Each structure stands twice: as C-alpha cells, then as structure tokens.
Amino acid sequence: MPDEEEDAQGRFEALLAQVLGDDEKALAHRAAKDFRQTARADAVGAKTSFERNRDRPAKPPRRRPKRQG
C-alpha cells in the first residue's frame, strides 16, 4: 500500500509540475501575450483614426512669409 500511495503522489507531483510549468516560461508567455494585446489595440486604434480622418478634407498648406532681404 505505501508504494502505491507514493507512486500516486509521485505521479500527481509530476502532473502538477507539467501543468504549472516553469515560472520563467509562464512570465515570458504572459509578457508575449501582453505585447500582442497592446500591439493589437494600437492597430485597432490606428485603423479607427485612419478611417475617421480619411473622409476629412486635407488642410490647405500653411502660407510662409516671404523672406525680406
């Protein structure tokens, strides 16, 4: 019996380690996910801004004063 309990405990610990993984891997995965989400949000904002401004007429060029001298 004790061997079966130790065996089950060992399997459980191995499964738990596999599921939880390494903290560094989890942090790297989370950082990559956050980066992708930020990039996606920026792209959506840029597209929205572009589409909002696409129909707006362009500003006339600014007049520059003539040089004297």
mmCIF file as Biopython writes it, N, C-alpha, C and O atoms, coordinates in Angstrom:
data_model
#
loop_
_atom_site.group_PDB
_atom_site.id
_atom_site.type_symbol
_atom_site.label_atom_id
_atom_site.label_alt_id
_atom_site.label_comp_id
_atom_site.label_asym_id
_atom_site.label_entity_id
_atom_site.label_seq_id
_atom_site.pdbx_PDB_ins_code
_atom_site.Cartn_x
_atom_site.Cartn_y
_atom_site.Cartn_z
_atom_site.occupancy
_atom_site.B_iso_or_equiv
_atom_site.auth_seq_id
_atom_site.auth_asym_id
_atom_site.pdbx_PDB_model_num
ATOM 1   N N  . MET A ? 1  ? 0.792   -1.203 0.000   1.0 0.0 1  A 1 
ATOM 2   C CA . MET A ? 1  ? 0.000   0.000  0.000   1.0 0.0 1  A 1 
ATOM 3   C C  . MET A ? 1  ? 0.834   1.268  0.000   1.0 0.0 1  A 1 
ATOM 4   O O  . MET A ? 1  ? 0.564   2.174  -0.788  1.0 0.0 1  A 1 
ATOM 5   N N  . PRO A ? 2  ? 1.851   1.362  0.868   1.0 0.0 2  A 1 
ATOM 6   C CA . PRO A ? 2  ? 2.631   2.608  0.880   1.0 0.0 2  A 1 
ATOM 7   C C  . PRO A ? 2  ? 3.284   2.888  -0.466  1.0 0.0 2  A 1 
ATOM 8   O O  . PRO A ? 2  ? 3.428   4.049  -0.849  1.0 0.0 2  A 1 
ATOM 9   N N  . ASP A ? 3  ? 3.685   1.835  -1.197  1.0 0.0 3  A 1 
ATOM 10  C CA . ASP A ? 3  ? 4.299   2.051  -2.509  1.0 0.0 3  A 1 
ATOM 11  C C  . ASP A ? 3  ? 3.288   2.645  -3.486  1.0 0.0 3  A 1 
ATOM 12  O O  . ASP A ? 3  ? 3.632   3.506  -4.296  1.0 0.0 3  A 1 
ATOM 13  N N  . GLU A ? 4  ? 2.050   2.184  -3.409  1.0 0.0 4  A 1 
ATOM 14  C CA . GLU A ? 4  ? 1.022   2.709  -4.302  1.0 0.0 4  A 1 
ATOM 15  C C  . GLU A ? 4  ? 0.731   4.175  -3.989  1.0 0.0 4  A 1 
ATOM 16  O O  . GLU A ? 4  ? 0.529   4.980  -4.898  1.0 0.0 4  A 1 
ATOM 17  N N  . GLU A ? 5  ? 0.709   4.516  -2.703  1.0 0.0 5  A 1 
ATOM 18  C CA . GLU A ? 5  ? 0.457   5.911  -2.317  1.0 0.0 5  A 1 
ATOM 19  C C  . GLU A ? 5  ? 1.617   6.804  -2.758  1.0 0.0 5  A 1 
ATOM 20  O O  . GLU A ? 5  ? 1.406   7.910  -3.255  1.0 0.0 5  A 1 
ATOM 21  N N  . GLU A ? 6  ? 2.835   6.316  -2.572  1.0 0.0 6  A 1 
ATOM 22  C CA . GLU A ? 6  ? 3.999   7.097  -3.001  1.0 0.0 6  A 1 
ATOM 23  C C  . GLU A ? 6  ? 4.014   7.229  -4.516  1.0 0.0 6  A 1 
ATOM 24  O O  . GLU A ? 6  ? 4.362   8.279  -5.056  1.0 0.0 6  A 1 
ATOM 25  N N  . ASP A ? 7  ? 3.630   6.148  -5.197  1.0 0.0 7  A 1 
ATOM 26  C CA . ASP A ? 7  ? 3.573   6.165  -6.655  1.0 0.0 7  A 1 
ATOM 27  C C  . ASP A ? 7  ? 2.515   7.168  -7.132  1.0 0.0 7  A 1 
ATOM 28  O O  . ASP A ? 7  ? 2.759   7.935  -8.063  1.0 0.0 7  A 1 
ATOM 29  N N  . ALA A ? 8  ? 1.369   7.159  -6.508  1.0 0.0 8  A 1 
ATOM 30  C CA . ALA A ? 8  ? 0.305   8.095  -6.866  1.0 0.0 8  A 1 
ATOM 31  C C  . ALA A ? 8  ? 0.739   9.533  -6.564  1.0 0.0 8  A 1 
ATOM 32  O O  . ALA A ? 8  ? 0.470   10.452 -7.338  1.0 0.0 8  A 1 
ATOM 33  N N  . GLN A ? 9  ? 1.410   9.707  -5.432  1.0 0.0 9  A 1 
ATOM 34  C CA . GLN A ? 9  ? 1.900   11.039 -5.064  1.0 0.0 9  A 1 
ATOM 35  C C  . GLN A ? 9  ? 2.942   11.510 -6.077  1.0 0.0 9  A 1 
ATOM 36  O O  . GLN A ? 9  ? 2.942   12.678 -6.466  1.0 0.0 9  A 1 
ATOM 37  N N  . GLY A ? 10 ? 3.817   10.625 -6.501  1.0 0.0 10 A 1 
ATOM 38  C CA . GLY A ? 10 ? 4.832   10.968 -7.491  1.0 0.0 10 A 1 
ATOM 39  C C  . GLY A ? 10 ? 4.208   11.344 -8.827  1.0 0.0 10 A 1 
ATOM 40  O O  . GLY A ? 10 ? 4.626   12.308 -9.468  1.0 0.0 10 A 1 
ATOM 41  N N  . ARG A ? 11 ? 3.202   10.573 -9.243  1.0 0.0 11 A 1 
ATOM 42  C CA . ARG A ? 11 ? 2.507   10.888 -10.492 1.0 0.0 11 A 1 
ATOM 43  C C  . ARG A ? 11 ? 1.798   12.235 -10.399 1.0 0.0 11 A 1 
ATOM 44  O O  . ARG A ? 11 ? 1.810   13.032 -11.337 1.0 0.0 11 A 1 
ATOM 45  N N  . PHE A ? 12 ? 1.182   12.465 -9.242  1.0 0.0 12 A 1 
ATOM 46  C CA . PHE A ? 12 ? 0.486   13.731 -9.047  1.0 0.0 12 A 1 
ATOM 47  C C  . PHE A ? 12 ? 1.466   14.903 -9.110  1.0 0.0 12 A 1 
ATOM 48  O O  . PHE A ? 12 ? 1.191   15.909 -9.762  1.0 0.0 12 A 1 
ATOM 49  N N  . GLU A ? 13 ? 2.600   14.773 -8.437  1.0 0.0 13 A 1 
ATOM 50  C CA . GLU A ? 13 ? 3.597   15.850 -8.448  1.0 0.0 13 A 1 
ATOM 51  C C  . GLU A ? 13 ? 4.155   16.074 -9.848  1.0 0.0 13 A 1 
ATOM 52  O O  . GLU A ? 13 ? 4.390   17.215 -10.245 1.0 0.0 13 A 1 
ATOM 53  N N  . ALA A ? 14 ? 4.366   15.009 -10.591 1.0 0.0 14 A 1 
ATOM 54  C CA . ALA A ? 14 ? 4.863   15.138 -11.961 1.0 0.0 14 A 1 
ATOM 55  C C  . ALA A ? 14 ? 3.827   15.835 -12.839 1.0 0.0 14 A 1 
ATOM 56  O O  . ALA A ? 14 ? 4.166   16.703 -13.644 1.0 0.0 14 A 1 
ATOM 57  N N  . LEU A ? 15 ? 2.561   15.448 -12.678 1.0 0.0 15 A 1 
ATOM 58  C CA . LEU A ? 15 ? 1.486   16.080 -13.452 1.0 0.0 15 A 1 
ATOM 59  C C  . LEU A ? 15 ? 1.349   17.553 -13.078 1.0 0.0 15 A 1 
ATOM 60  O O  . LEU A ? 15 ? 1.175   18.410 -13.945 1.0 0.0 15 A 1 
ATOM 61  N N  . LEU A ? 16 ? 1.431   17.835 -11.786 1.0 0.0 16 A 1 
ATOM 62  C CA . LEU A ? 16 ? 1.336   19.216 -11.316 1.0 0.0 16 A 1 
ATOM 63  C C  . LEU A ? 16 ? 2.483   20.063 -11.870 1.0 0.0 16 A 1 
ATOM 64  O O  . LEU A ? 16 ? 2.264   21.197 -12.297 1.0 0.0 16 A 1 
ATOM 65  N N  . ALA A ? 17 ? 3.692   19.526 -11.865 1.0 0.0 17 A 1 
ATOM 66  C CA . ALA A ? 17 ? 4.842   20.248 -12.402 1.0 0.0 17 A 1 
ATOM 67  C C  . ALA A ? 17 ? 4.667   20.496 -13.897 1.0 0.0 17 A 1 
ATOM 68  O O  . ALA A ? 17 ? 5.033   21.557 -14.403 1.0 0.0 17 A 1 
ATOM 69  N N  . GLN A ? 18 ? 4.107   19.516 -14.599 1.0 0.0 18 A 1 
ATOM 70  C CA . GLN A ? 18 ? 3.894   19.676 -16.039 1.0 0.0 18 A 1 
ATOM 71  C C  . GLN A ? 18 ? 2.853   20.749 -16.314 1.0 0.0 18 A 1 
ATOM 72  O O  . GLN A ? 18 ? 3.016   21.557 -17.229 1.0 0.0 18 A 1 
ATOM 73  N N  . VAL A ? 19 ? 1.781   20.762 -15.524 1.0 0.0 19 A 1 
ATOM 74  C CA . VAL A ? 19 ? 0.713   21.733 -15.728 1.0 0.0 19 A 1 
ATOM 75  C C  . VAL A ? 19 ? 1.176   23.131 -15.367 1.0 0.0 19 A 1 
ATOM 76  O O  . VAL A ? 19 ? 0.948   24.079 -16.119 1.0 0.0 19 A 1 
ATOM 77  N N  . LEU A ? 20 ? 1.821   23.262 -14.228 1.0 0.0 20 A 1 
ATOM 78  C CA . LEU A ? 20 ? 2.253   24.586 -13.787 1.0 0.0 20 A 1 
ATOM 79  C C  . LEU A ? 20 ? 3.417   25.107 -14.609 1.0 0.0 20 A 1 
ATOM 80  O O  . LEU A ? 20 ? 3.495   26.302 -14.894 1.0 0.0 20 A 1 
ATOM 81  N N  . GLY A ? 21 ? 4.302   24.237 -14.983 1.0 0.0 21 A 1 
ATOM 82  C CA . GLY A ? 21 ? 5.445   24.643 -15.799 1.0 0.0 21 A 1 
ATOM 83  C C  . GLY A ? 21 ? 6.421   25.484 -15.001 1.0 0.0 21 A 1 
ATOM 84  O O  . GLY A ? 21 ? 6.328   25.602 -13.779 1.0 0.0 21 A 1 
ATOM 85  N N  . ASP A ? 22 ? 7.331   26.047 -15.711 1.0 0.0 22 A 1 
ATOM 86  C CA . ASP A ? 22 ? 8.374   26.859 -15.102 1.0 0.0 22 A 1 
ATOM 87  C C  . ASP A ? 22 ? 7.876   28.290 -14.968 1.0 0.0 22 A 1 
ATOM 88  O O  . ASP A ? 22 ? 7.201   28.799 -15.863 1.0 0.0 22 A 1 
ATOM 89  N N  . ASP A ? 23 ? 8.200   28.935 -13.868 1.0 0.0 23 A 1 
ATOM 90  C CA . ASP A ? 23 ? 7.772   30.319 -13.665 1.0 0.0 23 A 1 
ATOM 91  C C  . ASP A ? 23 ? 8.318   31.246 -14.748 1.0 0.0 23 A 1 
ATOM 92  O O  . ASP A ? 23 ? 7.622   32.153 -15.206 1.0 0.0 23 A 1 
ATOM 93  N N  . GLU A ? 24 ? 9.559   31.018 -15.153 1.0 0.0 24 A 1 
ATOM 94  C CA . GLU A ? 24 ? 10.156  31.868 -16.191 1.0 0.0 24 A 1 
ATOM 95  C C  . GLU A ? 24 ? 9.411   31.703 -17.513 1.0 0.0 24 A 1 
ATOM 96  O O  . GLU A ? 24 ? 9.183   32.677 -18.231 1.0 0.0 24 A 1 
ATOM 97  N N  . LYS A ? 25 ? 9.035   30.467 -17.827 1.0 0.0 25 A 1 
ATOM 98  C CA . LYS A ? 25 ? 8.279   30.237 -19.059 1.0 0.0 25 A 1 
ATOM 99  C C  . LYS A ? 25 ? 6.922   30.933 -18.984 1.0 0.0 25 A 1 
ATOM 100 O O  . LYS A ? 25 ? 6.468   31.539 -19.955 1.0 0.0 25 A 1 
ATOM 101 N N  . ALA A ? 26 ? 6.287   30.836 -17.830 1.0 0.0 26 A 1 
ATOM 102 C CA . ALA A ? 26 ? 4.978   31.468 -17.658 1.0 0.0 26 A 1 
ATOM 103 C C  . ALA A ? 26 ? 5.093   32.980 -17.769 1.0 0.0 26 A 1 
ATOM 104 O O  . ALA A ? 26 ? 4.247   33.623 -18.392 1.0 0.0 26 A 1 
ATOM 105 N N  . LEU A ? 27 ? 6.124   33.548 -17.176 1.0 0.0 27 A 1 
ATOM 106 C CA . LEU A ? 27 ? 6.320   35.001 -17.260 1.0 0.0 27 A 1 
ATOM 107 C C  . LEU A ? 27 ? 6.614   35.438 -18.694 1.0 0.0 27 A 1 
ATOM 108 O O  . LEU A ? 27 ? 6.106   36.462 -19.151 1.0 0.0 27 A 1 
ATOM 109 N N  . ALA A ? 28 ? 7.425   34.670 -19.392 1.0 0.0 28 A 1 
ATOM 110 C CA . ALA A ? 28 ? 7.731   35.008 -20.784 1.0 0.0 28 A 1 
ATOM 111 C C  . ALA A ? 28 ? 6.479   34.902 -21.651 1.0 0.0 28 A 1 
ATOM 112 O O  . ALA A ? 28 ? 6.250   35.732 -22.531 1.0 0.0 28 A 1 
ATOM 113 N N  . HIS A ? 29 ? 5.674   33.874 -21.393 1.0 0.0 29 A 1 
ATOM 114 C CA . HIS A ? 29 ? 4.437   33.702 -22.150 1.0 0.0 29 A 1 
ATOM 115 C C  . HIS A ? 29 ? 3.492   34.870 -21.887 1.0 0.0 29 A 1 
ATOM 116 O O  . HIS A ? 29 ? 2.878   35.399 -22.814 1.0 0.0 29 A 1 
ATOM 117 N N  . ARG A ? 30 ? 3.378   35.269 -20.630 1.0 0.0 30 A 1 
ATOM 118 C CA . ARG A ? 30 ? 2.490   36.379 -20.264 1.0 0.0 30 A 1 
ATOM 119 C C  . ARG A ? 30 ? 2.981   37.690 -20.886 1.0 0.0 30 A 1 
ATOM 120 O O  . ARG A ? 30 ? 2.178   38.489 -21.369 1.0 0.0 30 A 1 
ATOM 121 N N  . ALA A ? 31 ? 4.297   37.908 -20.873 1.0 0.0 31 A 1 
ATOM 122 C CA . ALA A ? 31 ? 4.846   39.129 -21.462 1.0 0.0 31 A 1 
ATOM 123 C C  . ALA A ? 31 ? 4.572   39.170 -22.966 1.0 0.0 31 A 1 
ATOM 124 O O  . ALA A ? 31 ? 4.219   40.219 -23.505 1.0 0.0 31 A 1 
ATOM 125 N N  . ALA A ? 32 ? 4.732   38.043 -23.636 1.0 0.0 32 A 1 
ATOM 126 C CA . ALA A ? 32 ? 4.462   37.988 -25.072 1.0 0.0 32 A 1 
ATOM 127 C C  . ALA A ? 32 ? 2.978   38.229 -25.353 1.0 0.0 32 A 1 
ATOM 128 O O  . ALA A ? 32 ? 2.620   38.906 -26.317 1.0 0.0 32 A 1 
ATOM 129 N N  . LYS A ? 33 ? 2.131   37.670 -24.505 1.0 0.0 33 A 1 
ATOM 130 C CA . LYS A ? 33 ? 0.686   37.859 -24.678 1.0 0.0 33 A 1 
ATOM 131 C C  . LYS A ? 33 ? 0.315   39.321 -24.476 1.0 0.0 33 A 1 
ATOM 132 O O  . LYS A ? 33 ? -0.467  39.875 -25.248 1.0 0.0 33 A 1 
ATOM 133 N N  . ASP A ? 34 ? 0.871   39.950 -23.444 1.0 0.0 34 A 1 
ATOM 134 C CA . ASP A ? 34 ? 0.597   41.372 -23.198 1.0 0.0 34 A 1 
ATOM 135 C C  . ASP A ? 34 ? 1.075   42.232 -24.363 1.0 0.0 34 A 1 
ATOM 136 O O  . ASP A ? 34 ? 0.404   43.187 -24.754 1.0 0.0 34 A 1 
ATOM 137 N N  . PHE A ? 35 ? 2.245   41.887 -24.916 1.0 0.0 35 A 1 
ATOM 138 C CA . PHE A ? 35 ? 2.787   42.632 -26.049 1.0 0.0 35 A 1 
ATOM 139 C C  . PHE A ? 35 ? 1.860   42.529 -27.257 1.0 0.0 35 A 1 
ATOM 140 O O  . PHE A ? 35 ? 1.592   43.523 -27.931 1.0 0.0 35 A 1 
ATOM 141 N N  . ARG A ? 36 ? 1.374   41.315 -27.526 1.0 0.0 36 A 1 
ATOM 142 C CA . ARG A ? 36 ? 0.462   41.117 -28.647 1.0 0.0 36 A 1 
ATOM 143 C C  . ARG A ? 36 ? -0.846  41.880 -28.447 1.0 0.0 36 A 1 
ATOM 144 O O  . ARG A ? 36 ? -1.379  42.473 -29.385 1.0 0.0 36 A 1 
ATOM 145 N N  . GLN A ? 37 ? -1.354  41.859 -27.223 1.0 0.0 37 A 1 
ATOM 146 C CA . GLN A ? 37 ? -2.604  42.571 -26.952 1.0 0.0 37 A 1 
ATOM 147 C C  . GLN A ? 37 ? -2.419  44.074 -27.127 1.0 0.0 37 A 1 
ATOM 148 O O  . GLN A ? 37 ? -3.294  44.746 -27.673 1.0 0.0 37 A 1 
ATOM 149 N N  . THR A ? 38 ? -1.299  44.602 -26.674 1.0 0.0 38 A 1 
ATOM 150 C CA . THR A ? 38 ? -1.018  46.027 -26.824 1.0 0.0 38 A 1 
ATOM 151 C C  . THR A ? 38 ? -0.876  46.390 -28.297 1.0 0.0 38 A 1 
ATOM 152 O O  . THR A ? 38 ? -1.412  47.405 -28.742 1.0 0.0 38 A 1 
ATOM 153 N N  . ALA A ? 39 ? -0.156  45.565 -29.053 1.0 0.0 39 A 1 
ATOM 154 C CA . ALA A ? 39 ? 0.023   45.827 -30.478 1.0 0.0 39 A 1 
ATOM 155 C C  . ALA A ? 39 ? -1.319  45.775 -31.203 1.0 0.0 39 A 1 
ATOM 156 O O  . ALA A ? 39 ? -1.584  46.587 -32.090 1.0 0.0 39 A 1 
ATOM 157 N N  . ARG A ? 40 ? -2.160  44.822 -30.825 1.0 0.0 40 A 1 
ATOM 158 C CA . ARG A ? 40 ? -3.479  44.701 -31.455 1.0 0.0 40 A 1 
ATOM 159 C C  . ARG A ? 40 ? -4.329  45.930 -31.145 1.0 0.0 40 A 1 
ATOM 160 O O  . ARG A ? 40 ? -4.998  46.464 -32.029 1.0 0.0 40 A 1 
ATOM 161 N N  . ALA A ? 41 ? -4.304  46.378 -29.890 1.0 0.0 41 A 1 
ATOM 162 C CA . ALA A ? 41 ? -5.083  47.564 -29.504 1.0 0.0 41 A 1 
ATOM 163 C C  . ALA A ? 41 ? -4.580  48.803 -30.245 1.0 0.0 41 A 1 
ATOM 164 O O  . ALA A ? 41 ? -5.381  49.634 -30.673 1.0 0.0 41 A 1 
ATOM 165 N N  . ASP A ? 42 ? -3.264  48.933 -30.401 1.0 0.0 42 A 1 
ATOM 166 C CA . ASP A ? 42 ? -2.704  50.062 -31.148 1.0 0.0 42 A 1 
ATOM 167 C C  . ASP A ? 42 ? -3.140  50.014 -32.612 1.0 0.0 42 A 1 
ATOM 168 O O  . ASP A ? 42 ? -3.478  51.043 -33.198 1.0 0.0 42 A 1 
ATOM 169 N N  . ALA A ? 43 ? -3.131  48.827 -33.194 1.0 0.0 43 A 1 
ATOM 170 C CA . ALA A ? 43 ? -3.524  48.692 -34.595 1.0 0.0 43 A 1 
ATOM 171 C C  . ALA A ? 43 ? -4.998  49.034 -34.784 1.0 0.0 43 A 1 
ATOM 172 O O  . ALA A ? 43 ? -5.369  49.693 -35.755 1.0 0.0 43 A 1 
ATOM 173 N N  . VAL A ? 44 ? -5.830  48.586 -33.857 1.0 0.0 44 A 1 
ATOM 174 C CA . VAL A ? 44 ? -7.257  48.894 -33.954 1.0 0.0 44 A 1 
ATOM 175 C C  . VAL A ? 44 ? -7.473  50.394 -33.824 1.0 0.0 44 A 1 
ATOM 176 O O  . VAL A ? 44 ? -8.278  50.974 -34.554 1.0 0.0 44 A 1 
ATOM 177 N N  . GLY A ? 45 ? -6.758  51.025 -32.899 1.0 0.0 45 A 1 
ATOM 178 C CA . GLY A ? 45 ? -6.869  52.477 -32.735 1.0 0.0 45 A 1 
ATOM 179 C C  . GLY A ? 45 ? -6.402  53.227 -33.965 1.0 0.0 45 A 1 
ATOM 180 O O  . GLY A ? 45 ? -7.025  54.208 -34.372 1.0 0.0 45 A 1 
ATOM 181 N N  . ALA A ? 46 ? -5.309  52.771 -34.559 1.0 0.0 46 A 1 
ATOM 182 C CA . ALA A ? 46 ? -4.793  53.428 -35.765 1.0 0.0 46 A 1 
ATOM 183 C C  . ALA A ? 46 ? -5.768  53.277 -36.922 1.0 0.0 46 A 1 
ATOM 184 O O  . ALA A ? 46 ? -5.974  54.217 -37.691 1.0 0.0 46 A 1 
ATOM 185 N N  . LYS A ? 47 ? -6.372  52.095 -37.049 1.0 0.0 47 A 1 
ATOM 186 C CA . LYS A ? 47 ? -7.341  51.887 -38.126 1.0 0.0 47 A 1 
ATOM 187 C C  . LYS A ? 47 ? -8.560  52.772 -37.927 1.0 0.0 47 A 1 
ATOM 188 O O  . LYS A ? 47 ? -9.064  53.362 -38.882 1.0 0.0 47 A 1 
ATOM 189 N N  . THR A ? 48 ? -9.029  52.866 -36.709 1.0 0.0 48 A 1 
ATOM 190 C CA . THR A ? 48 ? -10.184 53.712 -36.408 1.0 0.0 48 A 1 
ATOM 191 C C  . THR A ? 48 ? -9.877  55.167 -36.715 1.0 0.0 48 A 1 
ATOM 192 O O  . THR A ? 48 ? -10.692 55.865 -37.319 1.0 0.0 48 A 1 
ATOM 193 N N  . SER A ? 49 ? -8.714  55.620 -36.304 1.0 0.0 49 A 1 
ATOM 194 C CA . SER A ? 49 ? -8.311  57.001 -36.558 1.0 0.0 49 A 1 
ATOM 195 C C  . SER A ? 49 ? -8.175  57.260 -38.055 1.0 0.0 49 A 1 
ATOM 196 O O  . SER A ? 49 ? -8.603  58.299 -38.558 1.0 0.0 49 A 1 
ATOM 197 N N  . PHE A ? 50 ? -7.575  56.303 -38.761 1.0 0.0 50 A 1 
ATOM 198 C CA . PHE A ? 50 ? -7.404  56.448 -40.199 1.0 0.0 50 A 1 
ATOM 199 C C  . PHE A ? 50 ? -8.756  56.557 -40.897 1.0 0.0 50 A 1 
ATOM 200 O O  . PHE A ? 50 ? -8.966  57.434 -41.734 1.0 0.0 50 A 1 
ATOM 201 N N  . GLU A ? 51 ? -9.659  55.662 -40.545 1.0 0.0 51 A 1 
ATOM 202 C CA . GLU A ? 51 ? -10.965 55.682 -41.204 1.0 0.0 51 A 1 
ATOM 203 C C  . GLU A ? 51 ? -11.761 56.929 -40.858 1.0 0.0 51 A 1 
ATOM 204 O O  . GLU A ? 51 ? -12.529 57.425 -41.683 1.0 0.0 51 A 1 
ATOM 205 N N  . ARG A ? 52 ? -11.584 57.436 -39.655 1.0 0.0 52 A 1 
ATOM 206 C CA . ARG A ? 52 ? -12.279 58.654 -39.258 1.0 0.0 52 A 1 
ATOM 207 C C  . ARG A ? 52 ? -11.740 59.856 -40.030 1.0 0.0 52 A 1 
ATOM 208 O O  . ARG A ? 52 ? -12.502 60.750 -40.396 1.0 0.0 52 A 1 
ATOM 209 N N  . ASN A ? 53 ? -10.444 59.881 -40.277 1.0 0.0 53 A 1 
ATOM 210 C CA . ASN A ? 53 ? -9.821  61.032 -40.941 1.0 0.0 53 A 1 
ATOM 211 C C  . ASN A ? 53 ? -9.767  60.905 -42.460 1.0 0.0 53 A 1 
ATOM 212 O O  . ASN A ? 53 ? -9.437  61.872 -43.148 1.0 0.0 53 A 1 
ATOM 213 N N  . ARG A ? 54 ? -10.082 59.739 -42.983 1.0 0.0 54 A 1 
ATOM 214 C CA . ARG A ? 54 ? -9.961  59.528 -44.428 1.0 0.0 54 A 1 
ATOM 215 C C  . ARG A ? 54 ? -10.907 60.432 -45.208 1.0 0.0 54 A 1 
ATOM 216 O O  . ARG A ? 54 ? -10.538 60.942 -46.266 1.0 0.0 54 A 1 
ATOM 217 N N  . ASP A ? 55 ? -12.104 60.636 -44.710 1.0 0.0 55 A 1 
ATOM 218 C CA . ASP A ? 55 ? -13.098 61.422 -45.435 1.0 0.0 55 A 1 
ATOM 219 C C  . ASP A ? 55 ? -12.952 62.922 -45.201 1.0 0.0 55 A 1 
ATOM 220 O O  . ASP A ? 55 ? -13.566 63.726 -45.903 1.0 0.0 55 A 1 
ATOM 221 N N  . ARG A ? 56 ? -12.155 63.291 -44.235 1.0 0.0 56 A 1 
ATOM 222 C CA . ARG A ? 56 ? -11.954 64.699 -43.930 1.0 0.0 56 A 1 
ATOM 223 C C  . ARG A ? 56 ? -11.066 65.336 -44.995 1.0 0.0 56 A 1 
ATOM 224 O O  . ARG A ? 56 ? -10.059 64.749 -45.388 1.0 0.0 56 A 1 
ATOM 225 N N  . PRO A ? 57 ? -11.426 66.529 -45.467 1.0 0.0 57 A 1 
ATOM 226 C CA . PRO A ? 57 ? -10.567 67.165 -46.485 1.0 0.0 57 A 1 
ATOM 227 C C  . PRO A ? 57 ? -9.215  67.549 -45.881 1.0 0.0 57 A 1 
ATOM 228 O O  . PRO A ? 57 ? -9.101  67.836 -44.689 1.0 0.0 57 A 1 
ATOM 229 N N  . ALA A ? 58 ? -8.214  67.543 -46.726 1.0 0.0 58 A 1 
ATOM 230 C CA . ALA A ? 58 ? -6.862  67.877 -46.282 1.0 0.0 58 A 1 
ATOM 231 C C  . ALA A ? 58 ? -6.781  69.362 -45.957 1.0 0.0 58 A 1 
ATOM 232 O O  . ALA A ? 58 ? -7.452  70.191 -46.571 1.0 0.0 58 A 1 
ATOM 233 N N  . LYS A ? 59 ? -5.954  69.672 -44.990 1.0 0.0 59 A 1 
ATOM 234 C CA . LYS A ? 59 ? -5.756  71.078 -44.638 1.0 0.0 59 A 1 
ATOM 235 C C  . LYS A ? 59 ? -4.977  71.760 -45.758 1.0 0.0 59 A 1 
ATOM 236 O O  . LYS A ? 59 ? -4.099  71.154 -46.371 1.0 0.0 59 A 1 
ATOM 237 N N  . PRO A ? 60 ? -5.301  73.012 -46.018 1.0 0.0 60 A 1 
ATOM 238 C CA . PRO A ? 60 ? -4.505  73.723 -47.037 1.0 0.0 60 A 1 
ATOM 239 C C  . PRO A ? 60 ? -3.091  73.953 -46.502 1.0 0.0 60 A 1 
ATOM 240 O O  . PRO A ? 60 ? -2.893  74.060 -45.292 1.0 0.0 60 A 1 
ATOM 241 N N  . PRO A ? 61 ? -2.114  74.029 -47.397 1.0 0.0 61 A 1 
ATOM 242 C CA . PRO A ? 61 ? -0.739  74.234 -46.935 1.0 0.0 61 A 1 
ATOM 243 C C  . PRO A ? 61 ? -0.610  75.586 -46.245 1.0 0.0 61 A 1 
ATOM 244 O O  . PRO A ? 61 ? -1.264  76.561 -46.616 1.0 0.0 61 A 1 
ATOM 245 N N  . ARG A ? 62 ? 0.233   75.615 -45.252 1.0 0.0 62 A 1 
ATOM 246 C CA . ARG A ? 62 ? 0.428   76.835 -44.493 1.0 0.0 62 A 1 
ATOM 247 C C  . ARG A ? 62 ? 1.217   77.844 -45.321 1.0 0.0 62 A 1 
ATOM 248 O O  . ARG A ? 62 ? 2.204   77.498 -45.972 1.0 0.0 62 A 1 
ATOM 249 N N  . ARG A ? 63 ? 0.775   79.071 -45.285 1.0 0.0 63 A 1 
ATOM 250 C CA . ARG A ? 63 ? 1.490   80.099 -46.053 1.0 0.0 63 A 1 
ATOM 251 C C  . ARG A ? 63 ? 2.692   80.535 -45.264 1.0 0.0 63 A 1 
ATOM 252 O O  . ARG A ? 63 ? 2.626   80.779 -44.059 1.0 0.0 63 A 1 
ATOM 253 N N  . ARG A ? 64 ? 3.796   80.626 -45.977 1.0 0.0 64 A 1 
ATOM 254 C CA . ARG A ? 64 ? 5.036   81.080 -45.355 1.0 0.0 64 A 1 
ATOM 255 C C  . ARG A ? 64 ? 5.287   82.534 -45.726 1.0 0.0 64 A 1 
ATOM 256 O O  . ARG A ? 64 ? 5.086   82.923 -46.877 1.0 0.0 64 A 1 
ATOM 257 N N  . PRO A ? 65 ? 5.716   83.326 -44.780 1.0 0.0 65 A 1 
ATOM 258 C CA . PRO A ? 65 ? 6.022   84.725 -45.135 1.0 0.0 65 A 1 
ATOM 259 C C  . PRO A ? 65 ? 7.219   84.789 -46.069 1.0 0.0 65 A 1 
ATOM 260 O O  . PRO A ? 65 ? 8.148   83.987 -45.973 1.0 0.0 65 A 1 
ATOM 261 N N  . LYS A ? 66 ? 7.179   85.757 -46.972 1.0 0.0 66 A 1 
ATOM 262 C CA . LYS A ? 66 ? 8.291   85.900 -47.901 1.0 0.0 66 A 1 
ATOM 263 C C  . LYS A ? 66 ? 9.484   86.472 -47.162 1.0 0.0 66 A 1 
ATOM 264 O O  . LYS A ? 66 ? 9.348   87.294 -46.255 1.0 0.0 66 A 1 
ATOM 265 N N  . ARG A ? 67 ? 10.648  86.020 -47.569 1.0 0.0 67 A 1 
ATOM 266 C CA . ARG A ? 67 ? 11.866  86.496 -46.917 1.0 0.0 67 A 1 
ATOM 267 C C  . ARG A ? 67 ? 12.167  87.932 -47.354 1.0 0.0 67 A 1 
ATOM 268 O O  . ARG A ? 67 ? 12.009  88.303 -48.517 1.0 0.0 67 A 1 
ATOM 269 N N  . GLN A ? 68 ? 12.588  88.685 -46.415 1.0 0.0 68 A 1 
ATOM 270 C CA . GLN A ? 68 ? 12.954  90.067 -46.743 1.0 0.0 68 A 1 
ATOM 271 C C  . GLN A ? 68 ? 14.457  90.187 -46.616 1.0 0.0 68 A 1 
ATOM 272 O O  . GLN A ? 68 ? 15.042  89.848 -45.587 1.0 0.0 68 A 1 
ATOM 273 N N  . GLY A ? 69 ? 15.044  90.653 -47.632 1.0 0.0 69 A 1 
ATOM 274 C CA . GLY A ? 69 ? 16.467  90.913 -47.521 1.0 0.0 69 A 1 
ATOM 275 C C  . GLY A ? 69 ? 17.240  90.351 -48.564 1.0 0.0 69 A 1 
ATOM 276 O O  . GLY A ? 69 ? 18.462  90.504 -48.578 1.0 0.0 69 A 1 
#
